């Protein structure tokens, strides 16, 4: 069963969807037979009396019957489950928040995500010519939120993209990386742990930069990594720099595609 307590309101939502299509209880029952026959499983059948009880709030649909209803009503399974009080579409995001004790293999991106959003590879290819920037400025015309960013969900975060020529914090943050930014965290701390120095996303007059920072009176010191071979840069603050927020997540390749192909 989908839930131990079935709300009459959820049943009303299902009835509304049936009536929207002009279907009777018997119509749904007959259509369910075809789905059950195709899948060779009687659990997908929905008797008209059972559907009436579901719509009246007596009990919830089973997982199999919910699938049948999603097919008949033309809804994505997760969306219909959400209408019934089950946040199925949030499972991937919620999984990312868990602190599992052992390293494990996630596996490939589910096919249903591949069809509706950009994969990480496609997204990086699309952004290859972009400089370091905030993602909303780049993807404001896109219809889908890239899966790469869905999996980096947080509390109303911003997202940034590190340009392919930006080696400021290499190899900690590599070119082509995506970063999650918490705009609530804008204060530059004076002390930090050596293994957890905070990274900030900064807007300068002519560009964005993702870097370590130090604050000295009215000067914001941009501190690159030693491997980047770039120099520390002082800028006037807040005249010439705006702190967008602290970087709280990074998603990036650690081997370039060309290197992978060369080793294949």
Residue pairs with C-beta under 8 A, 6 or more apart in sequence:
1 59
1 60
1 62
2 60
2 61
2 62
2 63
2 66
2 81
2 84
2 85
2 86
3 60
3 84
3 85
3 86
6 54
6 57
6 58
6 59
6 60
7 57
7 85
8 56
8 57
9 57
10 57
10 60
10 83
10 84
10 85
11 54
11 55
11 56
11 57
11 58
12 55
12 57
13 83
13 84
14 54
14 55
14 61
14 69
14 83
14 84
15 55
17 69
17 73
17 75
17 83
18 25
18 28
18 51
18 55
18 73
21 72
21 73
21 74
23 31
23 72
24 48
25 48
25 49
25 51
25 52
26 48
28 46
28 48
28 51
28 69
28 72
29 45
29 46
29 47
29 48
29 51
31 72
32 44
32 45
32 46
32 65
32 68
32 72
33 45
35 44
35 68
35 71
35 72
36 42
36 43
36 44
36 45
36 68
41 64
43 62
43 64
43 65
44 64
44 65
44 67
44 68
45 68
46 61
46 65
46 68
46 69
50 65
53 59
54 60
54 61
54 65
60 84
61 69
61 84
66 77
66 80
66 81
66 84
67 77
69 75
69 80
70 76
70 77
70 79
70 80
73 80
75 83
77 88
78 88
78 89
79 89
81 87
81 88
81 89
82 88
82 89
87 94
92 150
92 151
93 150
93 151
93 153
96 151
96 152
96 153
109 119
109 147
113 147
116 144
117 144
117 145
117 146
117 147
117 150
118 126
118 144
118 146
118 147
118 148
119 147
119 148
120 146
120 147
120 148
120 251
120 253
121 257
123 146
123 148
123 178
124 176
124 253
127 138
127 161
127 176
128 164
128 176
129 164
130 138
130 161
130 163
130 164
131 163
131 165
131 166
131 207
131 208
132 160
132 161
132 162
132 163
132 166
132 207
132 208
132 209
132 210
133 160
133 161
133 163
133 208
134 158
134 159
134 160
134 161
134 201
134 208
134 244
135 149
135 158
135 159
135 160
135 161
135 178
136 158
136 159
138 161
139 146
148 178
148 251
149 159
149 178
151 251
152 159
152 178
152 180
152 249
152 251
154 180
154 182
154 248
154 249
155 182
156 183
157 180
157 181
157 182
157 183
157 248
157 249
158 180
158 181
158 182
158 183
158 201
158 244
158 245
159 178
159 179
159 180
159 181
160 178
160 179
160 181
160 201
160 208
160 210
160 244
160 247
161 176
161 177
161 178
161 179
162 173
162 174
162 175
162 176
162 177
162 178
162 179
162 210
162 252
163 175
164 175
164 176
165 175
166 175
166 209
166 210
167 175
167 228
167 230
168 209
168 210
168 211
168 222
168 224
168 225
168 228
168 230
169 199
169 210
169 211
169 212
169 224
169 225
169 228
170 225
170 227
170 228
171 225
171 227
171 254
172 199
172 225
173 179
173 199
173 210
173 247
173 250
173 252
174 252
174 253
174 254
176 252
176 253
177 250
177 251
177 252
177 253
178 250
178 251
178 252
179 199
179 201
179 210
179 247
179 249
179 250
179 251
180 247
180 248
180 249
180 250
181 201
181 244
181 245
181 246
181 247
181 248
182 245
182 246
182 247
182 248
183 244
183 245
184 245
185 198
185 245
185 246
185 248
186 200
186 243
186 244
186 245
186 246
188 198
188 200
188 213
188 214
188 215
188 220
188 243
189 198
190 215
192 198
197 212
198 212
198 213
198 246
198 247
199 210
199 211
199 212
199 246
199 247
200 210
200 211
200 212
200 213
200 243
200 244
200 245
200 246
200 247
201 208
201 209
201 210
201 243
201 244
201 245
201 246
201 247
202 208
202 209
202 210
202 211
202 213
202 220
202 222
202 241
202 242
202 243
202 244
203 241
203 242
203 244
204 235
204 240
204 241
205 240
208 244
209 222
210 247
211 222
211 223
211 224
212 222
212 223
212 224
212 225
213 220
213 221
213 222
213 223
213 243
214 220
214 221
214 223
215 221
215 237
216 234
218 236
218 237
219 234
219 235
219 236
219 237
220 234
220 235
220 236
220 237
220 241
220 243
221 232
221 233
221 234
222 232
222 233
222 234
222 235
223 232
224 230
224 231
224 232
224 233
235 241
